[in-house]
């Protein structure tokens, strides 16, 4: 057993170091010597909440991706990537009633699955389906340590209560495998003074950690940063600097946002247009698939192919993808600060640990 653990650590270290080398080469050449680690199936633009910082809930009702379509996509990705880390996003992903079944199939063939959700639809029945699916991780949006704050920002009464209930159901229900539960908070004026309490709440609820995210225009929308800066959502910079600086000085084990990223958050709110110091790695990191099978490297750029019609490898190495990588390198949009646009070798470690 000891030899096996040593072998496992050496193997994972070798994989990670090799990938880091490929990433450096890819960034310097605008050519993907590596394969992506941020594989996203964007299941729907529809949502059940009316969040003030987002406009996806205003989109018309869509036809959802079927299990059979998802299976084709997942099988093609698995054939190309082997075991990998798969994100399901939206809108609200659990609007798609086939999602637990899709997750269960993915996990059964060695894929690590992660859902981003507002948790509003997670009652006891859905929680049992999620647990049965053997989901690896779920990130739940929580924008206030107080019910009044979260419900105000999410535009829906009872949203806070739903989050706490969902965490309890997924944590305490007996199961062969309970998912890791993470909280994700968007920093806004209304919740700025509750960030410290949110860290404490994440610990009290026995979650696996909390991350802080900058307030950004809705991805791929006409909303711009000036509109946000002039809105009631934008925090006072001096107050924000005091709050974030205090968090940086405090040893918060449950806070997953690094001190480096917290400093970047301060810089962002001081001058969101100045993003030259951030390097976006979306071009060599992201493989985003929408409900119709269309693939993007970036939410704001046109599709580069359709995985239901073409192999993912051809799409990844195709001319459209190559052209966009040059555009992404020169891009100065504020979304460069999103952590998921960074190549994360931790996902490679998760996959190896998941399947060893």
C-alpha positions in Angstrom: 0.0 0.0 0.0 2.9 2.4 0.8 4.6 1.7 -2.5 1.3 2.2 -4.3 0.8 5.7 -2.7 4.4 6.7 -3.6 3.8 5.5 -7.2 0.6 7.5 -7.3 2.2 10.7 -6.2 5.1 10.3 -8.7 2.7 9.6 -11.5 0.5 12.6 -10.7 3.5 14.9 -10.3 4.8 13.8 -13.7 1.5 14.4 -15.4 1.2 17.9 -13.9 4.8 18.9 -14.7 4.4 17.7 -18.3 1.1 19.6 -18.7 2.7 22.8 -17.3 5.4 22.6 -19.9 2.8 22.1 -22.7 0.8 25.1 -21.3 3.9 27.4 -21.5 4.6 26.3 -25.0 0.9 26.8 -26.0 0.7 30.3 -24.6 3.9 31.3 -26.3 2.8 30.0 -29.7 -1.0 30.5 -29.7 -1.1 26.8 -30.5 -2.6 24.1 -28.2 0.2 21.6 -27.6 -2.0 20.6 -24.6 -5.6 19.4 -24.4 -8.2 21.6 -22.5 -9.0 21.1 -18.8 -12.0 23.4 -18.6 -14.6 21.2 -20.4 -18.0 22.9 -20.0 -21.4 21.7 -21.1 -23.6 24.8 -20.9 -26.9 23.1 -20.6 -29.3 26.0 -20.7 -29.6 29.8 -20.7 -32.8 29.5 -18.7 -33.0 30.2 -14.9 -35.5 30.0 -12.1 -34.2 33.1 -10.2 -34.2 36.8 -11.1 -30.7 37.8 -10.1 -29.9 41.5 -10.3 -26.4 41.0 -11.7 -27.5 38.6 -14.5 -30.0 38.7 -17.3 -30.1 35.1 -18.4 -33.5 34.6 -16.7 -35.0 37.0 -19.3 -34.3 34.5 -22.1 -37.1 32.6 -23.7 -37.7 29.0 -22.7 -35.4 26.6 -24.6 -35.6 23.0 -25.7 -33.2 21.1 -23.4 -30.4 18.8 -24.4 -31.6 15.2 -24.2 -29.7 12.3 -22.5 -29.0 10.7 -25.9 -27.4 13.9 -27.2 -25.4 14.3 -24.0 -24.2 10.7 -24.2 -22.9 11.2 -27.8 -21.1 14.4 -26.7 -19.6 12.8 -23.6 -18.5 9.6 -25.4 -16.7 11.7 -28.1 -15.0 13.8 -25.4 -14.0 10.6 -23.5 -12.6 9.0 -26.6 -10.4 12.1 -27.2 -9.4 13.1 -23.6 -9.7 9.8 -21.7 -10.9 10.5 -18.1 -11.5 14.3 -17.6 -13.1 17.0 -15.5 -16.5 18.0 -16.7 -18.5 21.1 -15.7 -22.3 21.5 -16.1 -23.4 25.1 -16.2 -26.3 27.4 -17.1 -28.5 29.3 -16.4 -29.7 26.8 -13.9 -28.5 23.3 -15.0 -31.0 21.4 -13.0 -33.8 22.8 -15.2 -32.7 19.9 -17.4 -34.5 17.0 -15.8 -32.1 14.5 -17.5 -29.0 16.0 -15.7 -28.8 13.5 -12.9 -28.9 10.7 -15.5 -26.3 12.4 -17.6 -24.0 12.8 -14.5 -24.5 9.2 -13.5 -23.4 8.0 -17.0 -20.4 10.3 -17.0 -19.2 9.1 -13.5 -19.7 5.5 -14.5 -17.1 5.8 -17.3 -14.5 7.6 -15.1 -15.4 11.3 -15.7 -15.2 13.7 -12.7 -18.4 15.8 -12.7 -19.0 19.3 -11.3 -22.3 21.3 -11.4 -22.7 25.1 -10.9 -26.1 25.7 -9.4 -28.2 28.2 -7.5 -29.7 25.2 -5.6 -33.3 26.5 -5.8 -34.6 23.3 -7.4 -32.9 21.0 -5.0 -35.5 19.4 -2.8 -35.3 16.0 -1.1 -36.4 14.1 -4.3 -33.8 15.9 -6.5 -31.1 15.6 -3.8 -31.6 11.8 -3.8 -31.2 11.7 -7.5 -28.0 13.8 -7.3 -26.6 11.5 -4.7 -27.5 8.4 -6.7 -25.7 10.0 -9.7 -22.5 10.0 -7.7 -21.8 13.6 -8.6 -18.3 14.6 -7.6 -18.8 18.3 -6.8 -21.3 21.1 -6.8 -20.7 24.9 -6.5 -23.7 26.7 -5.1 -24.2 30.4 -5.5 -24.7 32.3 -2.2 -24.5 36.1 -2.2 -25.4 36.9 1.4 -24.8 35.7 4.9 -28.2 37.0 5.7 -31.4 35.7 4.0 -32.5 39.3 3.3 -29.3 40.1 1.4 -29.2 36.9 -0.7 -32.9 37.0 -1.5 -32.6 40.7 -2.5 -29.7 40.1 -4.9 -31.2 36.9 -6.3 -34.6 38.6 -6.8 -36.5 35.7 -5.2 -37.9 35.3 -1.7 -36.8 32.1 0.0 -33.7 31.6 -2.1 -31.4 31.7 0.9 -33.4 29.1 2.7 -33.3 26.8 -0.4 -29.5 27.0 -0.4 -29.1 26.1 3.2 -31.6 23.2 2.9 -29.8 21.9 -0.3 -26.5 21.9 1.5 -28.0 19.9 4.4 -29.7 17.4 2.1 -26.5 16.8 0.2 -24.3 16.6 3.3 -26.4 14.6 5.7 -28.3 12.2 3.5 -26.7 8.8 3.7 -25.1 7.9 0.4 -22.3 5.8 -1.0 -20.8 9.1 -2.3 -21.6 12.6 -1.2 -20.4 15.4 -3.5 -17.9 18.1 -2.4 -19.9 21.2 -1.8 -18.5 24.7 -2.6 -20.0 28.1 -2.2 -19.5 30.8 -4.8 -20.1 34.5 -4.0 -20.1 37.5 -6.3 -18.8 40.6 -4.5 -21.3 43.4 -4.7 -22.2 46.5 -2.7 -25.1 44.8 -0.8 -22.9 41.9 0.5 -19.5 43.6 0.9 -19.8 43.7 4.7 -21.0 40.1 4.9 -18.0 38.5 3.2 -16.3 37.6 6.5 -19.6 36.1 7.8 -20.0 34.2 4.5 -16.7 32.5 5.2 -17.9 31.6 8.7 -21.2 30.4 7.3 -19.4 28.1 4.8 -17.5 26.6 7.7 -20.6 26.3 9.9 -22.5 24.5 7.1 -19.5 22.1 6.7 -18.9 22.9 3.1 -15.6 22.2 1.4 -14.9 25.9 0.9 -16.0 29.3 -0.5 -14.7 31.3 -3.4 -15.2 35.0 -4.2 -15.8 36.3 -7.7 -15.8 39.8 -9.2 -19.0 41.4 -10.5 -18.8 41.2 -14.3 -21.2 41.8 -17.2 -23.3 38.8 -18.1 -21.1 36.7 -20.4 -21.9 37.0 -24.1 -24.5 39.8 -23.4 -24.7 43.4 -24.5 -24.2 44.5 -20.9 -20.9 46.5 -20.4 -18.7 47.4 -17.5 -19.8 51.0 -17.4 -23.4 50.0 -16.8 -22.3 47.9 -13.9 -20.0 50.7 -12.4 -22.9 53.1 -12.5 -25.4 50.6 -11.0 -26.4 50.1 -7.3 -24.5 46.8 -7.4 -21.0 48.3 -7.7 -19.2 48.5 -4.3 -17.4 51.6 -3.0 -13.7 50.9 -3.7 -12.3 52.3 -0.5 -14.7 50.2 1.6 -13.9 47.2 -0.6 -10.2 47.6 -0.2 -10.5 47.7 3.6 -12.7 44.5 3.7 -10.6 42.5 1.3 -7.3 43.6 2.9 -8.6 42.4 6.3 -9.6 39.0 4.7 -6.1 38.7 3.2 -4.5 39.3 6.7 -6.8 36.7 8.3 -6.1 32.9 8.1 -9.3 31.7 6.6 -8.9 28.0 5.9 -12.3 27.7 4.3 -11.6 30.5 1.8 -10.4 28.9 -1.5 -9.7 32.2 -3.2 -5.9 32.7 -3.0 -4.3 35.9 -1.6 -3.0 36.6 -5.0 -6.5 36.4 -6.5 -7.8 38.6 -3.6 -5.3 41.2 -4.5 -6.4 41.0 -8.2 -9.9 41.5 -7.0 -8.9 44.8 -5.4 -7.1 45.9 -8.6 -10.1 45.0 -10.6 -12.6 47.1 -8.6 -10.1 50.0 -8.6 -9.9 50.0 -12.4 -11.8 47.2 -14.2 -10.8 48.4 -17.6 -7.1 47.8 -16.9 -6.7 44.1 -17.5 -3.3 44.1 -19.2 -1.8 42.3 -16.2 -4.2 39.4 -16.6 -3.4 36.7 -19.2 -6.5 35.0 -20.5 -5.9 31.3 -21.2 -9.3 30.5 -22.6 -7.9 29.7 -26.0 -5.8 26.8 -24.7 -8.0 25.9 -21.7 -11.7 26.1 -22.5 -13.9 23.8 -24.5 -17.5 25.1 -24.1 -20.4 23.1 -25.5 -23.9 24.5 -25.6 -27.2 22.6 -25.6 -27.1 22.3 -29.4 -23.6 20.8 -29.5 -21.9 24.0 -30.7 -18.4 24.5 -29.4 -16.7 27.8 -28.3 -13.4 28.7 -26.8 -14.9 31.8 -25.3 -18.5 32.7 -24.4 -18.2 36.0 -26.3 -16.8 34.6 -29.6 -18.7 32.6 -32.3 -18.8 28.8 -32.4 -15.8 27.0 -33.9 -17.7 23.8 -34.7 -20.3 21.3 -33.6 -19.4 18.2 -31.6 -22.5 16.4 -32.7 -21.2 16.7 -36.3 -17.4 16.8 -35.9 -14.8 15.2 -33.6 -13.7 17.4 -30.8 -10.0 17.0 -31.8 -10.7 18.4 -35.3 -12.6 21.3 -33.7 -9.8 22.0 -31.2 -7.1 22.0 -33.9 -9.2 23.6 -36.7 -8.6 26.9 -38.5 -11.5 28.7 -36.7 -10.0 27.8 -33.3 -6.6 28.9 -34.4 -7.8 32.3 -35.6 -9.7 32.9 -32.3 -6.6 32.1 -30.2 -4.9 35.1 -31.7 -8.0 37.2 -30.9 -8.1 35.9 -27.3 -4.4 36.7 -26.7 -5.0 40.4 -27.6 -8.4 40.7 -25.8 -8.7 43.1 -23.0 -12.3 42.4 -21.8 -12.9 42.3 -18.1 -13.8 38.6 -18.1 -10.1 37.9 -18.2 -10.2 37.9 -14.4 -12.4 34.9 -14.1 -10.4 32.1 -12.5 -12.0 29.4 -14.8 -10.2 31.1 -17.7 -6.9 29.9 -16.2 -5.5 26.5 -16.9 -5.9 24.6 -13.7 -3.6 21.6 -13.1 -5.6 20.8 -10.0 -8.3 19.4 -12.3 -5.7 16.9 -13.6 -4.9 15.9 -10.0 -8.6 15.4 -9.2 -9.1 13.2 -12.2 -6.1 11.0 -11.4 -7.2 10.7 -7.7 -10.7 10.0 -8.8 -9.7 7.1 -11.1 -6.6 5.7 -9.5 
